[in-house]
Amino acid sequence: MSSLRLILTSSAAAVATLSVQVLGLITLAPTDFGLFSIVYLAGAFALSLALSLICEAATRSRQDVPTSWADFSGASTEFALIFAAVSALVVSLTNSPLTPYWWLIALAIGGSAYRSTARFYAVENSDTRGSVLGDAIAAIVAVVLSVVTLTLHSGELSWVLGTWAASSVVAAVFSRWPALSRPGVLVRWTRQRWTAIAPLVRDSLIMDASSIGTPYALAPILGVGPFGVYRAVSNVAAPVRLLLNPIRPRIARLRMSAATVGAVVAGGIVLGGLAAGVLLLLGETSWPLGTLRDLIPFAAPTAIFVMANMVGHTFYIVSRLRASRRGLLAARLVQTALGVVGPLAGALLGGLSGAIWAYALSTLLSSLFWLLVARRADQLPVTA
């Protein structure tokens, strides 16, 4: 796939996902945004597990177990259906403002899970249609519905969830369709590639303990409203992750020269400064900004987080497919310890402000550790 097409599909994917996140951030009150964040985190967990169980497992094991589209798509479809069903069941059984929208949440999580795996396969195999079309149409749907929500239904949680569901389903529908396969393909897939899957899933679960488990633990400590503000910090950094994730196969091949490291760090500093500058400028306006306005007093830690997030995420991608198992495990344990202990201690000692500052500084420290691991992994052969 050409660099231009890769940039196009990455940008379209970023627009589709970012539209939903920004829509919630600038239209919903902190309490509703906190509720939205709770289910959005479940979707993030599905994507994280799909990368380990399906996408990167296929990459690591392809020399031993050839990967056909029938097997890959069958495993992806079953995975997406399982997560959609579990999400629907859990939300429908809760007594919360989210309960009436269980079906929207199921569609959103299931659709995005299938799309993420189908996109990965398309990028790996230079399939332009499979990568570009779904992202482009999803971006259009997300932007159009975001405009409708902003102008006619601002502040309505149902419309934010509906926008997320519609863009996810459209992206999945316009991906390469799964091949017919016998039930149980996900189990067979896992058995055949367990040697590759085991360390990847272990790594993901350790990661998710801090990136997903910690926010869930903070919600009852902070309360749903302040929790929404806390999650807004992560959302401000979402554009960075969204641009990087679709091009993970290319990033994994980066050589960790001094020039590469310097460029990544410089890019992180620039993005962090831009994030703080935009927040401070918005603070001078009277625009209705939803939860984003509550984040303005935390412009400094938000800038640190955005910078550290880009640096850490880039070097994490390099390390994930190239580092030794020992190096990968050590880095993930360090990140998890920082990501769990830091924000929880900050919240208990300093409330919302303490949690946000601890979150930013913990992310900065873990990004430096990932840099060290990536430099060491540069001596190993590239397997992606």
N, C-alpha and C positions, 0 to 999 in steps of 0.2 A: 504494500500500500504506500502511495506517495506521501511525502511529508505534508503536502497541502491538504490531501484528503483526510489524513490523520488529524490535522489541526481542525478541520471542519467538523468532523464527528465529535472530537473532544469538546469543541466550543458549543456545539448543539446540545450535547449531553449536559454540559455545565449550565447552559441557559435553562433547560427543562427542569433540572433539579433545583437550581438556584432560585428560579421564579417562585417555586412553592415555598422555599424557606424564607425568602425575603417577604413574600406575601404575608405569611404568618407573623413575621417579625414586626412589620410596619402597620398591620391592621388589627391584630389581636391584642387585647389587654393582657398583662402579665399572667393572670390566672388561666385564661384560655390558652395562651401560648405555652404555659407549663403543661397543660393537658395534651396539647398537640405534640409537644416535645416527648412526652412519655411514650406515645405510640410511634412517633418517628424513630425513636431509639430502637424500638423493636424491629423496624425495617432496616436500620443500620446493622443490627445484629445478624439479620438474614443475609445481607450483602457480605458481611465479613466472613460468615461461615461458608457461603457459596464460593468465595474466592479460594478458601482453603480446601474444601471438600471436593470441589469440581474443577475450577479453573486452573489453579496453580498445581493441583495434584496431576492434572493432565500434562502440564508442562514438565514437571519433574519426572514423571514415569513414562514419558512417551517412547523412550528407547527400549524399555522392557515390555510395555503394554501399549501397542498402537491404539490411537484414539480415533474412532469414527464419529461422524456427526450423529449417527443413530444412537450410539451409546451416550455421547455427551449430551445431546438434547433430551434423551429419555431421562437421564439422571437429573438434568436441570428442571425438567417439567415436574417430576415427582417431588423434587425439593421445594419448588415454588408452591405447589398445591398443598404440601404439608404445612408450610409456614402460613399460608393463607387460611387454612382450616383452623389451625391452632390459634391464630390471631382472632379470628371471628368468634371462636368459642370463649376465649378468655374475656374479650371485651363485652360480649353479650351477657356474660354472667356477672359482670360488675355493675354496681349501682352508682353510675357516674354520668356526667353530661356526655360522655363518649358513647354510652351504650346504644342509643338509637342509630349510631353510624357504624356499627360493627361491620356491615357489608362493604362500606367505602374503605375502611381500614384494611379489610381482607384483600380487596381488589388492588389497593395501592401496594401493599407489601408483596403479594404474590406476583403482580405484574413487574414490579421493579426487580425482584429476585431473578425472574426468568430473563429479563432484558439484560441484566448485568452479565450473566453468563454467556448469553448469545452474542453480546457485543465483544466480549473477550475472545471468543472463538473466531469471530469475524476479523478482528484486528490481527490476531495471530496468523490467520490464513489469508490475509490480504483480500478479504471479501468486502469490496466497497459498498455494495448494496446492503449487505447485512449489517454494516456498521453505521453508514450515514443515514439511510432512509428513516429508520426508527427514531433516531435521535432528532433528526430535523423536524419530523411531524410532531413528535412529542414536545419539542420546544415551541412550535407554533401553537399547539393546543394549550400549553401551560401559560404562555404569554397572553393569549386571547382571554382565557378564563381568569387570569390574574387581573387584567384590565376590567373585566366585567365585575369581579368581586370588589375591586378598589372603588369603582364608580357607583355600584348599585347595592353591594352587600358587605360593605366594610365592617369589620368587627364580628362577622358571623363565622363561627367555627365550622359549621357544616360546609360552607363554600370553600374554605381553605382545604378541608379534607377531600371535598369533591374534586378540586383542582388537582390535588396530589393523585387521587385515584384515576382520574381521566387521563392524565399525562402518562402515568405508569402503564395503564392498559394499552393505550395507543402505541407506546414504544414497544411493548411486547408483541402486539398484533403485527406491526410492520417490521419485526425482526424476522430472521429466517425461521420458518415454522418447524416444530419438532417432528422428527421421523417417528413413525409408528413403532412401538416396542412393547414387549411383554411387560406386565406389571412386575415390580420388584427389581427394576433395572438399577435403581439407586443402591440397593443392597449389594447387588453383584458388582457394581462400579466400585463401591467401597472395599469389598473383599479383594478385588483384583489389584487395587492400588494402595492397600493399607500401609505398606512400607513408606510410601511418599506422603500419604495423608496424615498419618499419626503425628509427626513433628509439626506439620503445618496447622492442624487443628489444635494441637496443644498450644502452639504459639498464639493462635487467634483467641483462644479462650483466656489465656493469660492477659492478652491485650484488652479483650473485652471486659475483663474484671475491673479495669480502671476506666476505660472510655465509656462503658455502658453500665456496668455494675455500680460504679461510684455515683453517677448521677441519680440512679434509682435509690441509692442509700441516702443521698442528700435531700431528695424531695420531701420526706417527712420531717427532716431536721429543719430545713429552711421554710417549708410551706410551699404550696403550689405557685403562688404569685412570685416570691423571690426566686424560686427554682426556675421559673420562666426567664427571669433576668440573667441568672447564672448560665442557662443554656444559650442565651443570646450571644455570649462571648464566643462560643464554639461556632455559632451560625455566621458570625462576621468572618471567620476564617474559612467558611465553606467554599468560596470560590477557588481557593488554592487547592484544596483536596479534590474538588470536582474536575479541575483541569488536569491534575496529575493522574487520577485513577484510571481514566480510559486509556492512557498511554503507558501504563505500567510495564508492558512488555519491552518498550523502548528504553524506559528509565533503567530497567534492570540491567541493561547492557552498557550503561555509562561507565567509563573508566574514571577512577577517583584520583585524577591528577590535581595538582595544586590549583590549576586554572578552573577546573570543574567545581572544586570545593569553594573556591573564592566566589565564583559566579552564583552558586546556590545561596551562600550566606549573604552576599550583596543583594540578591533578589529578595530574600526574606526581610532584610532591613528596610528595603524600599517599600515592600508591601505593608509591613508593620507601620511605617510612618504614614503611608497613605490612609490606612484604616483609622489611625488616631486623628489625622487631619480632617477626614470626612466627618467623624463623630463630632469633633469640636465645631466644625462649620454648621452642621445640622443643629447643634445646640443654640446657635444664634438665630435660628428661624422659629416661626410659630406653627410650622406644619404639624399636622397630626401624624405621629410616628409610631404609635402603638408601644410595644415593649422596647423598641429601639431607643426611645427617649429616656427610658430608665437606665440605659446602658451608658449614656453620655458621661456621667461622673466617673466612669471607669475606663476612660479612653487610654490611660497609660498602661494598665495591665492588659487591656485588649490588644494594644500594639505589640507588647512583648509576646503575647500568645500567638498572634498571627505570624510574626517573624519566626518564632520557635517551631510553630506547626509546619510551616513550609520546609524549613531545614530538616526537621526530624522526619517528616513524612517522606521526603525525597530519599534520604539515606536509609530509611526503613525499607523502602521498596527495593533498593539495591541489595541490602543485607538479606532480605527475606528469601530471595532466590539464589543467593551466592554465598552467604556466610556459613560457617560450620555450625553444626547443631549446638555445640557448646556455646559459641559466640552469640547465636541467635537467642538461645534460652537465657543467657546471662543478661543481655540487653533488655529482653522483654521483662524479666524479673525486676530489673532496676526501674524500668518505666512503670511497671505495675505498682511497685512499692511507693514510688513518688506520686503516681496518679491516684492512689487510694488514700494513703496516709496524709498527703499534703492537703487536698481539698477538705477532707473530713475534719482534720485538725483545725484548719482555717475556719470552717463553718462553726465548729464547736466553740472556738475561742473568739472569733470576730464576726460571726454572722455572715451575711451576704458578702460584705467587703473582704473579710478574711478568706472566704472560700474562693472568690475571684482572684485575689492576689496569689494565693497558694496554688491555684490552678495554673496561672501564667508562669510562675517561677518553677513549678514542678515540670511543666512542659519544656521550658528552656533547658533545664538540667538534663532531662532525658534526651533531648535533641543532640546535645553534645556527646552523649554516650553513643547514640546511633551513628554519629560521625566517625567515632573511633572504630566501631565495628565495621562500618562500610569500608574504611581505609584498609583494615586488615583483610576483609573479604575480597578486596581488589587483587590480592595475590592468588585467589582461587580461580579455576576455570568457570566461565559463564555457562550456566545450564539452561537459561531461558531462550 
